[in-house]
Amino acid sequence: MKATLITGASGGIGEAIAVRLAERKHDLLLVARNAEKLEKLCTRLSEQFGIETQFIAGDLSKASTAADIFAQTQHRGLEIEMLINNAGIGSGGEFTEIPLQSELDMLQLNVSSLVALTHLFLPQMQQRKSGTILNVGSMASFLPVPYMATYAASKAFIRFFTQAITEECKPYNIHVLLLSPGLTKTKFNFSAGIENEKGKALNTDSVSAQTAEQVADEALKALDQRKHVVVSGTINRIGAKLLTLIPNVFLARMFARSYRKKLN
Ligand SMILES: NC(=O)c1ccc[n+]([C@@H]2O[C@H](COP(=O)([O-])OP(=O)(O)OC[C@H]3O[C@@H](n4cnc5c(N)ncnc54)[C@H](OP(=O)(O)O)[C@@H]3O)[C@@H](O)[C@H]2O)c1
């Protein structure tokens, strides 16, 4: 069976993309930790849209999970024609106050597992001379973000990695898209533990916040147009352009000052 693999599909942006692809009759393989949510979503989407759905419950903050997922797809006879690396979490606060292990787990999830899944599934796409990879970055990838240092750096990695891989994939007719959402109304801030007093000081652009469905629609439109980069939301697009014009040292200083001022 040919399928689209979506990580982080049990909620938020990943779930919204799953719904949109189901509407387009894509058969889906959904991945996240929460098996119950994945099972419910699989049942709903297959009943509503008459598609094949499967799920794998796995924790991508563990180094072995990407290889386990790949092995499962081979065992189940799944041909992954589209890989959507969406699963990711954030962290916020003063760097030394965040437990080291949670920062390292986030890097495994946001960065290493994304690289591993891409490395595992790309060779088969190269052989078939077709395929699509969508990596979810962030507006945070456009600047160093004090008090969200590791998360923003993980997304900067995704931005550069994806843009480099885009070029390597062109001779194989594999389409690669980098999606950079801005603030989106999902459980992200809650999961990142930044919905507390200190975390609220990190939220700078709540006016431009999008829904997960709006982000999913922009992602699919960009895929249809075979774009390689999309920043979702008009305000975010303008913001991203402006950010590239300002030196990073200056941006980081401004951001740190504003955060400290908000916290007094
Ligand atoms: N929301 C925003 O403001 C925003 C802005 C820019 C970029 N993004 C990016 O968008 C992507 C999706 O975030 P979201 O806003 O949709 O957040 P979300 O609502 O918290 O969803 C995150 C998804 O990732 C899964 N996940 C979390 N930890 C996991 C792990 N260890 N292993 C496997 N799956 C895991 C979650 O499912 P389980 O809990 O079931 O594992 C869930 O399905 C992330 O890469 C994020 O960095 C979000």
The ligand as an SDF file (V2000), in Angstrom:
LIG
                    3D

 48 52  0  0  0  0  0  0  0  0999 V2000
    1.9370   25.8060   17.6510 N   0  0  0  0  0  0  0  0  0  0  0  0
    2.8350   26.7190   17.3300 C   0  0  0  0  0  0  0  0  0  0  0  0
    2.7400   27.8870   17.7260 O   0  0  0  0  0  0  0  0  0  0  0  0
    3.9770   26.3410   16.4080 C   0  0  0  0  0  0  0  0  0  0  0  0
    4.7250   27.3850   15.8160 C   0  0  0  0  0  0  0  0  0  0  0  0
    5.7830   27.0650   14.9890 C   0  0  0  0  0  0  0  0  0  0  0  0
    6.0960   25.7390   14.7190 C   0  0  0  0  0  0  0  0  0  0  0  0
    5.3550   24.7500   15.2910 N   0  0  0  0  0  0  0  0  0  0  0  0
    5.7620   23.3600   15.0130 C   0  0  0  0  0  0  0  0  0  0  0  0
    4.6450   22.6230   14.5360 O   0  0  0  0  0  0  0  0  0  0  0  0
    4.8470   21.2390   14.8350 C   0  0  0  0  0  0  0  0  0  0  0  0
    3.5520   20.6820   15.4280 C   0  0  0  0  0  0  0  0  0  0  0  0
    3.2740   21.3610   16.6350 O   0  0  0  0  0  0  0  0  0  0  0  0
    1.7900   21.6690   17.1370 P   0  0  0  0  0  0  0  0  0  0  0  0
    1.6760   23.1300   17.3100 O   0  0  0  0  0  0  0  0  0  0  0  0
    0.7990   20.9610   16.3000 O   0  0  0  0  0  0  0  0  0  0  0  0
    1.9030   21.0470   18.6080 O   0  0  0  0  0  0  0  0  0  0  0  0
    0.9740   20.0100   19.3860 P   0  0  0  0  0  0  0  0  0  0  0  0
   -0.4540   20.3580   19.2450 O   0  0  0  0  0  0  0  0  0  0  0  0
    1.5860   19.9590   20.7730 O   0  0  0  0  0  0  0  0  0  0  0  0
    1.2430   18.6250   18.6240 O   0  0  0  0  0  0  0  0  0  0  0  0
    2.4900   17.9940   18.6930 C   0  0  0  0  0  0  0  0  0  0  0  0
    2.3740   16.6050   18.1000 C   0  0  0  0  0  0  0  0  0  0  0  0
    3.6540   15.9560   18.2310 O   0  0  0  0  0  0  0  0  0  0  0  0
    3.4730   14.7290   18.9450 C   0  0  0  0  0  0  0  0  0  0  0  0
    4.6330   14.4690   19.7950 N   0  0  0  0  0  0  0  0  0  0  0  0
    5.0870   15.2290   20.8370 C   0  0  0  0  0  0  0  0  0  0  0  0
    6.1250   14.6340   21.4150 N   0  0  0  0  0  0  0  0  0  0  0  0
    6.3370   13.4720   20.7170 C   0  0  0  0  0  0  0  0  0  0  0  0
    7.2790   12.4210   20.8590 C   0  0  0  0  0  0  0  0  0  0  0  0
    8.1950   12.4170   21.8360 N   0  0  0  0  0  0  0  0  0  0  0  0
    7.2200   11.3820   19.9800 N   0  0  0  0  0  0  0  0  0  0  0  0
    6.2840   11.3550   19.0030 C   0  0  0  0  0  0  0  0  0  0  0  0
    5.3730   12.3290   18.8240 N   0  0  0  0  0  0  0  0  0  0  0  0
    5.4100   13.3840   19.6850 C   0  0  0  0  0  0  0  0  0  0  0  0
    2.2070   14.9270   19.7850 C   0  0  0  0  0  0  0  0  0  0  0  0
    1.5420   13.6960   20.0570 O   0  0  0  0  0  0  0  0  0  0  0  0
    1.7090   12.7870   21.3640 P   0  0  0  0  0  0  0  0  0  0  0  0
    1.6490   13.6960   22.5440 O   0  0  0  0  0  0  0  0  0  0  0  0
    0.5560   11.8380   21.2380 O   0  0  0  0  0  0  0  0  0  0  0  0
    3.0310   12.1150   21.2070 O   0  0  0  0  0  0  0  0  0  0  0  0
    1.3530   15.7420   18.8200 C   0  0  0  0  0  0  0  0  0  0  0  0
    0.7200   14.8920   17.9080 O   0  0  0  0  0  0  0  0  0  0  0  0
    6.0540   21.1590   15.7770 C   0  0  0  0  0  0  0  0  0  0  0  0
    7.1890   20.7420   15.0570 O   0  0  0  0  0  0  0  0  0  0  0  0
    6.2370   22.6010   16.2450 C   0  0  0  0  0  0  0  0  0  0  0  0
    7.5730   22.9070   16.5600 O   0  0  0  0  0  0  0  0  0  0  0  0
    4.3080   25.0180   16.1290 C   0  0  0  0  0  0  0  0  0  0  0  0
  1  2  1  0
  2  3  2  0
  2  4  1  0
  4  5  1  0
  4 48  2  0
  5  6  2  0
  6  7  1  0
  7  8  2  0
  8  9  1  0
  8 48  1  0
  9 10  1  0
  9 46  1  0
 10 11  1  0
 11 12  1  0
 11 44  1  0
 12 13  1  0
 13 14  1  0
 14 15  2  0
 14 16  1  0
 14 17  1  0
 17 18  1  0
 18 19  2  0
 18 20  1  0
 18 21  1  0
 21 22  1  0
 22 23  1  0
 23 24  1  0
 23 42  1  0
 24 25  1  0
 25 26  1  0
 25 36  1  0
 26 27  1  0
 26 35  1  0
 27 28  2  0
 28 29  1  0
 29 30  1  0
 29 35  2  0
 30 31  1  0
 30 32  2  0
 32 33  1  0
 33 34  2  0
 34 35  1  0
 36 37  1  0
 36 42  1  0
 37 38  1  0
 38 39  2  0
 38 40  1  0
 38 41  1  0
 42 43  1  0
 44 45  1  0
 44 46  1  0
 46 47  1  0
M  CHG  2   8   1  16  -1
M  END
$$$$
